[in-house]
Amino acid sequence: MNDCRLRPVRPGDEAAAYQVCLETGDNGRDGTSFYHEDPAALGRIFVGPYLRFAPELGVILEDAAGVCGYALGALDTRNFFARYEADWRPALVAQFPAPAGDPAQWTRVQHIHHLYHHPDYFAPEPYAEFPSHLHIDLLPRAQGRGYGRQMLTHVMAQLQARGSPGAHLGVSTLNLPAQGFYARLGFREIARTGPAHDGVIYLAQRLPA
């Protein structure tokens, strides 16, 4: 089993990080088969904006086989969404038309393209206590070895150093292993959105002053 190392985000990480996003894109499982017509669909939302707007907060995990994980963050979620709206989303909607027809018949790629045109800018309350947010993905070969904890600890330390009082993250109601992982790290639930069977749980943690 290869040892992994954490390193800062570097220019040129986008393609490898998008691939990790794809291979964890089915609620933590490999989403390649669902996004074959546009493998970068998820990464354009969940990776690219963070690499552009806040690379100093992120960390990359890699081993001898290449990048196998990342943890990314935003210091102020509402400011991040404003930059996404102004400086990121216009290129997406220009390149990818909004899907038409019955949403029940859409592919997963079409649902993601719909999000390009109708983004979810939800930020859970109490916002003043948890203004920052985190996003982490880790390939199976690096899981269960303590690297996820190290990665989140790194990003939270970067947020703390910049004065954040707390951070939140979202996890699918279907992703039970991730929910357990975050609970063991001290995150607690503060909100839920969407249907109970396929919604999002928002978890948060205070950062030391």
GROMACS elastic network, one bead per residue, 0.5 to 0.9 nm:
[ bonds ]
;  ai    aj funct       b0    kb
    1   141     6  0.81472   500
    2    63     6  0.61197   500
    2    64     6  0.64734   500
    2    65     6  0.81509   500
    2   141     6  0.86158   500
    2   142     6  0.86147   500
    3    62     6  0.85452   500
    3    63     6  0.59859   500
    3    64     6  0.77393   500
    3   142     6  0.85534   500
    4    61     6  0.64427   500
    4    62     6  0.53698   500
    4    64     6  0.76961   500
    4    68     6  0.83594   500
    4   142     6  0.74022   500
    4   147     6  0.79708   500
    5    60     6  0.82321   500
    5    61     6  0.56538   500
    5    62     6  0.56191   500
    5    63     6  0.64102   500
    5   147     6  0.85869   500
    6    59     6  0.64696   500
    6    60     6  0.56620   500
    6    62     6  0.66702   500
    6    70     6  0.87864   500
    6   147     6  0.83948   500
    6   150     6  0.84027   500
    6   151     6  0.74368   500
    7    10     6  0.85962   500
    7    58     6  0.89807   500
    7    59     6  0.57624   500
    7    60     6  0.53560   500
    7    61     6  0.65064   500
    7    62     6  0.79602   500
    8    55     6  0.81021   500
    8    56     6  0.74365   500
    8    57     6  0.84602   500
    8    58     6  0.65927   500
    8    60     6  0.59552   500
    8    61     6  0.88083   500
    9    12     6  0.88385   500
    9    13     6  0.68887   500
    9    51     6  0.74882   500
    9    55     6  0.58575   500
    9    56     6  0.70603   500
    9    57     6  0.83644   500
    9    58     6  0.59707   500
    9    59     6  0.54797   500
    9    60     6  0.57632   500
    9    70     6  0.87638   500
   10    13     6  0.58664   500
   10    14     6  0.88484   500
   10    51     6  0.86534   500
   10    55     6  0.77813   500
   10    60     6  0.85732   500
   11    14     6  0.75959   500
   11    51     6  0.84805   500
   12    15     6  0.71585   500
   12    16     6  0.83590   500
   13    16     6  0.56937   500
   13    17     6  0.60297   500
   13    18     6  0.85105   500
   13    51     6  0.82408   500
   13    60     6  0.84306   500
   13    67     6  0.84339   500
   14    17     6  0.52046   500
   14    18     6  0.59542   500
   14    19     6  0.85722   500
   14    43     6  0.85670   500
   14    47     6  0.76373   500
   14    48     6  0.66870   500
   14    51     6  0.73188   500
   15    18     6  0.51464   500
   15    19     6  0.63125   500
   15    20     6  0.88950   500
   15    40     6  0.85476   500
   15    43     6  0.89161   500
   16    19     6  0.50547   500
   16    20     6  0.64705   500
   16    21     6  0.87571   500
   16    66     6  0.79088   500
   16    67     6  0.60728   500
   16    68     6  0.82945   500
   17    20     6  0.50713   500
   17    21     6  0.62628   500
   17    22     6  0.86749   500
   17    43     6  0.76673   500
   17    47     6  0.69778   500
   17    48     6  0.86174   500
   17    60     6  0.82612   500
   17    67     6  0.69416   500
   17    68     6  0.80111   500
   17    69     6  0.72037   500
   17    70     6  0.70306   500
   18    22     6  0.62343   500
   18    23     6  0.86974   500
   18    39     6  0.82510   500
   18    40     6  0.61595   500
   18    41     6  0.87572   500
   18    42     6  0.75965   500
   18    44     6  0.77922   500
   18    46     6  0.85522   500
   18    47     6  0.65279   500
   18    48     6  0.77714   500
   19    23     6  0.61612   500
   19    24     6  0.86480   500
   19    39     6  0.78194   500
   19    40     6  0.75449   500
   19    43     6  0.77848   500
   19    67     6  0.88724   500
   20    23     6  0.50619   500
   20    24     6  0.62285   500
   20    25     6  0.82608   500
   20    30     6  0.89897   500
   20    43     6  0.86670   500
   20    67     6  0.75944   500
   20    68     6  0.64036   500
   20    69     6  0.63289   500
   20    70     6  0.81150   500
   20   137     6  0.69730   500
   20   138     6  0.71223   500
   20   139     6  0.65906   500
   21    24     6  0.53344   500
   21    25     6  0.57078   500
   21    30     6  0.88996   500
   21    31     6  0.85258   500
   21    40     6  0.84428   500
   21    42     6  0.67192   500
   21    43     6  0.58485   500
   21    46     6  0.75826   500
   21    47     6  0.74273   500
   21    69     6  0.84949   500
   21    70     6  0.89941   500
   21   137     6  0.65761   500
   21   138     6  0.84594   500
   21   139     6  0.88996   500
   22    26     6  0.80357   500
   22    29     6  0.89970   500
   22    30     6  0.67298   500
   22    31     6  0.55192   500
   22    32     6  0.59301   500
   22    35     6  0.77297   500
   22    39     6  0.65486   500
   22    40     6  0.71636   500
   22    41     6  0.82920   500
   22    42     6  0.66316   500
   22    43     6  0.70877   500
   23    26     6  0.77124   500
   23    28     6  0.79116   500
   23    29     6  0.65765   500
   23    31     6  0.53057   500
   23    32     6  0.59609   500
   23   138     6  0.89763   500
   23   139     6  0.71069   500
   24    27     6  0.66531   500
   24    31     6  0.60593   500
   24    32     6  0.85461   500
   24   137     6  0.66696   500
   24   138     6  0.72599   500
   24   139     6  0.67040   500
   24   140     6  0.86798   500
   25    28     6  0.59009   500
   25    29     6  0.61914   500
   25    30     6  0.59079   500
   25    32     6  0.76321   500
   25    34     6  0.87549   500
   25    35     6  0.88167   500
   25    42     6  0.72716   500
   25   137     6  0.89528   500
   26    30     6  0.56847   500
   26    32     6  0.83925   500
   26    34     6  0.81009   500
   27    30     6  0.82703   500
   27    31     6  0.82145   500
   27   171     6  0.84894   500
   27   172     6  0.66874   500
   27   174     6  0.67752   500
   27   175     6  0.55209   500
   27   178     6  0.89295   500
   28    31     6  0.83132   500
   28   137     6  0.76849   500
   28   138     6  0.82812   500
   28   139     6  0.84788   500
   28   175     6  0.67702   500
   28   177     6  0.85550   500
   28   178     6  0.78184   500
   29   139     6  0.86562   500
   29   140     6  0.85241   500
   30    33     6  0.77416   500
   30    34     6  0.88354   500
   30   139     6  0.87716   500
   31    34     6  0.54264   500
   31    35     6  0.64920   500
   31    36     6  0.87028   500
   31    39     6  0.88973   500
   32    35     6  0.54289   500
   32    36     6  0.59212   500
   32    39     6  0.69495   500
   33    36     6  0.56204   500
   34    37     6  0.82553   500
   34    39     6  0.86722   500
   34   107     6  0.77534   500
   34   108     6  0.63211   500
   34   109     6  0.74398   500
   35    38     6  0.54345   500
   35    39     6  0.51194   500
   35    40     6  0.80282   500
   35    41     6  0.73232   500
   35    42     6  0.85026   500
   35   107     6  0.84165   500
   35   108     6  0.67243   500
   35   109     6  0.57419   500
   36    39     6  0.54072   500
   36   109     6  0.85453   500
   37   109     6  0.74837   500
   38    41     6  0.55469   500
   38    42     6  0.87597   500
   38   109     6  0.66912   500
   39    42     6  0.74713   500
   39    43     6  0.82284   500
   39   109     6  0.85730   500
   40    43     6  0.51976   500
   40    44     6  0.62963   500
   41    44     6  0.56522   500
   41    45     6  0.74486   500
   41   109     6  0.65628   500
   41   112     6  0.65607   500
   41   113     6  0.73316   500
   42    45     6  0.56276   500
   42    46     6  0.61370   500
   42    47     6  0.78691   500
   42   109     6  0.82804   500
   42   112     6  0.68781   500
   43    46     6  0.50727   500
   43    48     6  0.60394   500
   43    49     6  0.88554   500
   44    47     6  0.60686   500
   44    48     6  0.51077   500
   44    49     6  0.71050   500
   44    92     6  0.82160   500
   44   116     6  0.89646   500
   45    48     6  0.63956   500
   45    49     6  0.66828   500
   45    50     6  0.88344   500
   45    89     6  0.89552   500
   45   112     6  0.86223   500
   45   115     6  0.86964   500
   45   116     6  0.79339   500
   46    49     6  0.71246   500
   46    50     6  0.75079   500
   46   135     6  0.76606   500
   47    50     6  0.55832   500
   47    51     6  0.63866   500
   47    52     6  0.88836   500
   47    72     6  0.77588   500
   47   135     6  0.85676   500
   48    51     6  0.52359   500
   48    52     6  0.63075   500
   48    53     6  0.86321   500
   48    88     6  0.88947   500
   49    52     6  0.51569   500
   49    53     6  0.58604   500
   49    54     6  0.79133   500
   49    80     6  0.86998   500
   49    83     6  0.88004   500
   49    84     6  0.67742   500
   49    88     6  0.68803   500
   50    53     6  0.52126   500
   50    54     6  0.51853   500
   50    55     6  0.62576   500
   50    57     6  0.86344   500
   50    58     6  0.79030   500
   50    72     6  0.64172   500
   50    73     6  0.67648   500
   50    74     6  0.72332   500
   50    80     6  0.87056   500
   51    54     6  0.58856   500
   51    56     6  0.85050   500
   51    58     6  0.77030   500
   51    72     6  0.79075   500
   52    55     6  0.62438   500
   53    56     6  0.87643   500
   53    74     6  0.83257   500
   53    80     6  0.77336   500
   53    83     6  0.79384   500
   53    84     6  0.86198   500
   54    57     6  0.57211   500
   54    58     6  0.71866   500
   54    72     6  0.80219   500
   54    73     6  0.70493   500
   54    74     6  0.64466   500
   54    75     6  0.82573   500
   54    80     6  0.88694   500
   55    58     6  0.54019   500
   55    59     6  0.81846   500
   55    72     6  0.77725   500
   55    73     6  0.84545   500
   56    59     6  0.82078   500
   56   158     6  0.81635   500
   57    71     6  0.85581   500
   57    72     6  0.63633   500
   57    73     6  0.58192   500
   57    74     6  0.72928   500
   57    75     6  0.82223   500
   57   154     6  0.84202   500
   57   155     6  0.57823   500
   57   156     6  0.85099   500
   57   157     6  0.89578   500
   57   158     6  0.58075   500
   57   159     6  0.71336   500
   58    70     6  0.72746   500
   58    71     6  0.55720   500
   58    73     6  0.61662   500
   58    74     6  0.89879   500
   58   151     6  0.85931   500
   58   154     6  0.81235   500
   58   155     6  0.60625   500
   58   158     6  0.84503   500
   59    69     6  0.86055   500
   59    70     6  0.56750   500
   59    71     6  0.54080   500
   59    72     6  0.65845   500
   59   151     6  0.65919   500
   59   152     6  0.87768   500
   59   154     6  0.73766   500
   59   155     6  0.70908   500
   60    67     6  0.70386   500
   60    68     6  0.79714   500
   60    69     6  0.60545   500
   60    71     6  0.66702   500
   60    72     6  0.86257   500
   60   151     6  0.80663   500
   61    66     6  0.85243   500
   61    67     6  0.58163   500
   61    68     6  0.56620   500
   61    70     6  0.56322   500
   61    71     6  0.83392   500
   61   138     6  0.82696   500
   61   142     6  0.86903   500
   61   147     6  0.80298   500
   61   151     6  0.78896   500
   62    65     6  0.74780   500
   62    66     6  0.52295   500
   62    68     6  0.51705   500
   62    69     6  0.67665   500
   62    70     6  0.86819   500
   62   142     6  0.88852   500
   63    66     6  0.52878   500
   63    67     6  0.64799   500
   63    68     6  0.69517   500
   63   142     6  0.87010   500
   64    67     6  0.85016   500
   65    68     6  0.80486   500
   67    70     6  0.80540   500
   67   139     6  0.89873   500
   68   137     6  0.84698   500
   68   138     6  0.60602   500
   68   139     6  0.53614   500
   68   140     6  0.84143   500
   68   141     6  0.76666   500
   68   142     6  0.67133   500
   69   136     6  0.74956   500
   69   137     6  0.54855   500
   69   139     6  0.60312   500
   69   142     6  0.77208   500
   69   147     6  0.89635   500
   69   148     6  0.84675   500
   69   151     6  0.88861   500
   70   135     6  0.82171   500
   70   136     6  0.57160   500
   70   137     6  0.57208   500
   70   138     6  0.66021   500
   70   148     6  0.87411   500
   70   151     6  0.73210   500
   71   134     6  0.71525   500
   71   135     6  0.56550   500
   71   137     6  0.66304   500
   71   138     6  0.85367   500
   71   148     6  0.82609   500
   71   151     6  0.58471   500
   71   152     6  0.63245   500
   71   154     6  0.84757   500
   71   155     6  0.68425   500
   72   133     6  0.85419   500
   72   134     6  0.57557   500
   72   135     6  0.51293   500
   72   136     6  0.62527   500
   72   151     6  0.89151   500
   72   152     6  0.84598   500
   72   155     6  0.68428   500
   73   132     6  0.72793   500
   73   133     6  0.55904   500
   73   135     6  0.60814   500
   73   136     6  0.86646   500
   73   155     6  0.66603   500
   73   156     6  0.83310   500
   73   159     6  0.80390   500
   74    77     6  0.59206   500
   74    79     6  0.86395   500
   74    80     6  0.64345   500
   74   131     6  0.86840   500
   74   132     6  0.55516   500
   74   133     6  0.54498   500
   74   134     6  0.66759   500
   74   135     6  0.89389   500
   74   159     6  0.80468   500
   74   167     6  0.89834   500
   75    79     6  0.83479   500
   75    80     6  0.78240   500
   75   131     6  0.69804   500
   75   133     6  0.68606   500
   75   134     6  0.89767   500
   75   158     6  0.89750   500
   75   159     6  0.60982   500
   75   162     6  0.77857   500
   75   163     6  0.87534   500
   75   164     6  0.67985   500
   75   167     6  0.83765   500
   76    79     6  0.54060   500
   76    80     6  0.61426   500
   76    81     6  0.87424   500
   76   130     6  0.89602   500
   76   131     6  0.52945   500
   76   133     6  0.75617   500
   76   164     6  0.82308   500
   77    81     6  0.61626   500
   77    82     6  0.86150   500
   77   121     6  0.88421   500
   77   123     6  0.70074   500
   77   131     6  0.57930   500
   77   132     6  0.54732   500
   77   133     6  0.63138   500
   78    81     6  0.50677   500
   78    82     6  0.62255   500
   78    83     6  0.87503   500
   78   121     6  0.79665   500
   78   122     6  0.89324   500
   78   123     6  0.73490   500
   78   131     6  0.77999   500
   78   132     6  0.88346   500
   79    83     6  0.63279   500
   79    84     6  0.85834   500
   80    83     6  0.51965   500
   80    84     6  0.61368   500
   80    85     6  0.86082   500
   81    85     6  0.60689   500
   81    86     6  0.85814   500
   81   121     6  0.64758   500
   82    85     6  0.51060   500
   82    86     6  0.61845   500
   82    87     6  0.83604   500
   83    86     6  0.50839   500
   83    87     6  0.54836   500
   83    88     6  0.70592   500
   83    89     6  0.89006   500
   84    87     6  0.54814   500
   84    89     6  0.58866   500
   84    90     6  0.87867   500
   85    88     6  0.60691   500
   85    89     6  0.52572   500
   85    90     6  0.71993   500
   85   119     6  0.86900   500
   86    89     6  0.67304   500
   86    90     6  0.69906   500
   87    90     6  0.67795   500
   87    91     6  0.80717   500
   88    91     6  0.61259   500
   88    92     6  0.70823   500
   89    92     6  0.50770   500
   89    93     6  0.63423   500
   89    94     6  0.86018   500
   89   116     6  0.65747   500
   89   117     6  0.79218   500
   89   119     6  0.87363   500
   90    93     6  0.54081   500
   90    94     6  0.61781   500
   90    95     6  0.86951   500
   90   116     6  0.87978   500
   90   117     6  0.89772   500
   91    94     6  0.51103   500
   91    95     6  0.61745   500
   91    96     6  0.85304   500
   92    95     6  0.52636   500
   92    96     6  0.58757   500
   92    97     6  0.85891   500
   92   113     6  0.83704   500
   92   116     6  0.61908   500
   92   117     6  0.80515   500
   93    96     6  0.52683   500
   93    97     6  0.62143   500
   93    98     6  0.74303   500
   93   113     6  0.82325   500
   93   116     6  0.60854   500
   93   117     6  0.59633   500
   94    97     6  0.70134   500
   96    99     6  0.86998   500
   96   113     6  0.66190   500
   96   116     6  0.80148   500
   96   117     6  0.88766   500
   97   100     6  0.88655   500
   97   113     6  0.74026   500
   97   114     6  0.83896   500
   97   116     6  0.89868   500
   97   117     6  0.82833   500
   98   110     6  0.78970   500
   98   113     6  0.62248   500
   98   114     6  0.55166   500
   98   115     6  0.86772   500
   98   116     6  0.78531   500
   98   117     6  0.63448   500
   99   103     6  0.83142   500
   99   106     6  0.78791   500
   99   110     6  0.58870   500
   99   111     6  0.78268   500
   99   113     6  0.69533   500
   99   114     6  0.62207   500
  100   103     6  0.77354   500
  100   106     6  0.86100   500
  100   110     6  0.89112   500
  101   104     6  0.86934   500
  101   105     6  0.77041   500
  101   106     6  0.79418   500
  102   105     6  0.55190   500
  102   106     6  0.69024   500
  103   106     6  0.50461   500
  103   107     6  0.85390   500
  103   110     6  0.85125   500
  103   111     6  0.76891   500
  104   107     6  0.86181   500
  106   109     6  0.78143   500
  106   110     6  0.55916   500
  106   111     6  0.64481   500
  107   110     6  0.51531   500
  107   111     6  0.64767   500
  107   112     6  0.88603   500
  108   111     6  0.50428   500
  108   112     6  0.63789   500
  108   113     6  0.86772   500
  109   112     6  0.51118   500
  109   113     6  0.61792   500
  109   114     6  0.85470   500
  110   114     6  0.60706   500
  110   115     6  0.86707   500
  111   115     6  0.65103   500
  111   116     6  0.89795   500
  112   116     6  0.66209   500
  113   116     6  0.50284   500
  113   117     6  0.68954   500
  113   118     6  0.87506   500
  114   117     6  0.53140   500
  114   118     6  0.60317   500
  114   119     6  0.79898   500
  115   120     6  0.71753   500
  116   119     6  0.57711   500
  123   126     6  0.89647   500
  123   127     6  0.69585   500
  123   131     6  0.80210   500
  123   168     6  0.88623   500
  124   127     6  0.60460   500
  124   130     6  0.80356   500
  124   131     6  0.86156   500
  124   168     6  0.80765   500
  124   190     6  0.72528   500
  124   191     6  0.63661   500
  124   192     6  0.86861   500
  124   202     6  0.71963   500
  125   128     6  0.75997   500
  125   129     6  0.79397   500
  125   130     6  0.75634   500
  125   131     6  0.87815   500
  125   190     6  0.73993   500
  125   191     6  0.76890   500
  126   129     6  0.56229   500
  126   130     6  0.65696   500
  126   131     6  0.83614   500
  126   190     6  0.82978   500
  127   130     6  0.51366   500
  127   131     6  0.51713   500
  127   132     6  0.86780   500
  128   131     6  0.57330   500
  128   165     6  0.79813   500
  128   166     6  0.84635   500
  129   132     6  0.89029   500
  129   164     6  0.85061   500
  129   165     6  0.58580   500
  129   166     6  0.56626   500
  129   167     6  0.79360   500
  129   206     6  0.73388   500
  130   133     6  0.76371   500
  130   164     6  0.78095   500
  130   165     6  0.63951   500
  130   168     6  0.59558   500
  130   204     6  0.67827   500
  130   205     6  0.74215   500
  130   206     6  0.70458   500
  130   207     6  0.89041   500
  131   164     6  0.71832   500
  131   165     6  0.75463   500
  131   166     6  0.64129   500
  131   167     6  0.60517   500
  131   168     6  0.74741   500
  132   159     6  0.74549   500
  132   164     6  0.67076   500
  132   165     6  0.81885   500
  132   166     6  0.63043   500
  132   168     6  0.62879   500
  132   169     6  0.86345   500
  133   166     6  0.83582   500
  133   169     6  0.54356   500
  133   170     6  0.86120   500
  133   204     6  0.85741   500
  134   152     6  0.78933   500
  134   155     6  0.76940   500
  134   156     6  0.81822   500
  134   167     6  0.68630   500
  134   168     6  0.63179   500
  134   169     6  0.52644   500
  134   170     6  0.82704   500
  135   152     6  0.86317   500
  135   169     6  0.65136   500
  135   170     6  0.79637   500
  136   148     6  0.78516   500
  136   151     6  0.80367   500
  136   152     6  0.74788   500
  137   148     6  0.82988   500
  138   141     6  0.82498   500
  138   142     6  0.64917   500
  138   143     6  0.64932   500
  138   147     6  0.85851   500
  138   148     6  0.71217   500
  139   142     6  0.57127   500
  139   143     6  0.65466   500
  140   143     6  0.50482   500
  140   144     6  0.82543   500
  141   144     6  0.85833   500
  142   145     6  0.64859   500
  142   146     6  0.85640   500
  142   147     6  0.70374   500
  142   148     6  0.83958   500
  143   146     6  0.73489   500
  143   147     6  0.70590   500
  143   148     6  0.71857   500
  144   147     6  0.76002   500
  144   148     6  0.80487   500
  145   148     6  0.78191   500
  146   149     6  0.55098   500
  146   150     6  0.64761   500
  146   151     6  0.88663   500
  147   151     6  0.60753   500
  147   152     6  0.86424   500
  148   151     6  0.51284   500
  148   152     6  0.62525   500
  148   153     6  0.84497   500
  148   181     6  0.87715   500
  149   152     6  0.53467   500
  149   153     6  0.59835   500
  149   154     6  0.85252   500
  149   181     6  0.86608   500
  149   182     6  0.89703   500
  149   185     6  0.73267   500
  150   153     6  0.50804   500
  150   154     6  0.61241   500
  150   155     6  0.88235   500
  151   154     6  0.51141   500
  151   155     6  0.64516   500
  151   156     6  0.86803   500
  152   155     6  0.51849   500
  152   156     6  0.60338   500
  152   157     6  0.84267   500
  153   156     6  0.51665   500
  153   157     6  0.60505   500
  153   158     6  0.86708   500
  154   157     6  0.51613   500
  154   158     6  0.64053   500
  154   159     6  0.88369   500
  155   158     6  0.50507   500
  155   159     6  0.63165   500
  155   160     6  0.85980   500
  156   160     6  0.59925   500
  156   161     6  0.84909   500
  156   164     6  0.88317   500
  156   166     6  0.84960   500
  156   167     6  0.76075   500
  156   207     6  0.74323   500
  157   161     6  0.60486   500
  157   162     6  0.86410   500
  157   207     6  0.83386   500
  158   161     6  0.51880   500
  158   162     6  0.65168   500
  159   162     6  0.51873   500
  159   163     6  0.65628   500
  159   164     6  0.54752   500
  159   165     6  0.84169   500
  159   166     6  0.82614   500
  159   167     6  0.81917   500
  159   207     6  0.83438   500
  160   163     6  0.51293   500
  160   164     6  0.50614   500
  160   165     6  0.69255   500
  160   166     6  0.78654   500
  160   207     6  0.61325   500
  160   208     6  0.70946   500
  160   209     6  0.74143   500
  161   164     6  0.74511   500
  163   207     6  0.89810   500
  163   209     6  0.75715   500
  164   167     6  0.75334   500
  164   206     6  0.87969   500
  164   207     6  0.69941   500
  164   208     6  0.88749   500
  164   209     6  0.82255   500
  165   205     6  0.89357   500
  165   206     6  0.59766   500
  165   207     6  0.51907   500
  165   208     6  0.70168   500
  165   209     6  0.66730   500
  166   204     6  0.71858   500
  166   205     6  0.56690   500
  166   208     6  0.81869   500
  167   203     6  0.85265   500
  167   204     6  0.56044   500
  167   205     6  0.56499   500
  167   206     6  0.65047   500
  167   207     6  0.73613   500
  168   187     6  0.81828   500
  168   190     6  0.87313   500
  168   202     6  0.66006   500
  168   203     6  0.54478   500
  168   205     6  0.64529   500
  168   206     6  0.88085   500
  169   201     6  0.82892   500
  169   202     6  0.56018   500
  169   203     6  0.55126   500
  169   204     6  0.64549   500
  170   192     6  0.88919   500
  170   200     6  0.60315   500
  170   201     6  0.55492   500
  170   203     6  0.63160   500
  170   204     6  0.88799   500
  171   174     6  0.82951   500
  171   175     6  0.68381   500
  171   176     6  0.89113   500
  171   178     6  0.71367   500
  171   179     6  0.68824   500
  171   199     6  0.84825   500
  171   200     6  0.54839   500
  171   201     6  0.52741   500
  171   202     6  0.64710   500
  171   203     6  0.77598   500
  172   175     6  0.52424   500
  172   176     6  0.80582   500
  172   178     6  0.84606   500
  172   179     6  0.82621   500
  172   198     6  0.68600   500
  172   199     6  0.58843   500
  172   201     6  0.61242   500
  172   202     6  0.88651   500
  173   176     6  0.69444   500
  173   179     6  0.81009   500
  173   192     6  0.89628   500
  173   196     6  0.71883   500
  173   197     6  0.67375   500
  173   198     6  0.57949   500
  173   199     6  0.54871   500
  173   200     6  0.56061   500
  173   201     6  0.61422   500
  174   177     6  0.89635   500
  174   197     6  0.72563   500
  174   198     6  0.63239   500
  174   199     6  0.78816   500
  174   200     6  0.86580   500
  175   178     6  0.56030   500
  175   179     6  0.64821   500
  176   179     6  0.50433   500
  176   180     6  0.63255   500
  176   181     6  0.86700   500
  177   180     6  0.52117   500
  177   181     6  0.62341   500
  177   182     6  0.88218   500
  178   182     6  0.62200   500
  178   183     6  0.85257   500
  179   182     6  0.53463   500
  179   183     6  0.61823   500
  179   184     6  0.87272   500
  179   201     6  0.86427   500
  179   203     6  0.88116   500
  180   183     6  0.50717   500
  180   184     6  0.62477   500
  180   185     6  0.87633   500
  181   184     6  0.52858   500
  181   185     6  0.65597   500
  182   185     6  0.50206   500
  182   186     6  0.65287   500
  182   187     6  0.54811   500
  182   188     6  0.80567   500
  182   203     6  0.78768   500
  183   186     6  0.51779   500
  183   187     6  0.50898   500
  183   188     6  0.65046   500
  183   189     6  0.88724   500
  183   203     6  0.85651   500
  184   187     6  0.74169   500
  185   205     6  0.89075   500
  186   204     6  0.83986   500
  186   205     6  0.66725   500
  187   203     6  0.55649   500
  187   204     6  0.50594   500
  187   206     6  0.85287   500
  188   202     6  0.82270   500
  188   203     6  0.50072   500
  188   204     6  0.54172   500
  188   205     6  0.66348   500
  189   192     6  0.80703   500
  189   201     6  0.68437   500
  189   202     6  0.57445   500
  189   204     6  0.63725   500
  190   201     6  0.79188   500
  190   202     6  0.58041   500
  190   203     6  0.56960   500
  190   204     6  0.66015   500
  191   200     6  0.84223   500
  191   201     6  0.61137   500
  191   202     6  0.51004   500
  191   203     6  0.72558   500
  192   195     6  0.88699   500
  192   196     6  0.84776   500
  192   199     6  0.71350   500
  192   200     6  0.56271   500
  192   202     6  0.59290   500
  193   196     6  0.81226   500
  193   199     6  0.56473   500
  193   200     6  0.53182   500
  193   201     6  0.67420   500
  193   202     6  0.82137   500
  194   197     6  0.84417   500
  194   198     6  0.68115   500
  194   200     6  0.63557   500
  194   201     6  0.89923   500
  195   198     6  0.54224   500
  195   200     6  0.82925   500
  196   199     6  0.56025   500
  196   200     6  0.83710   500
  206   209     6  0.89539   500
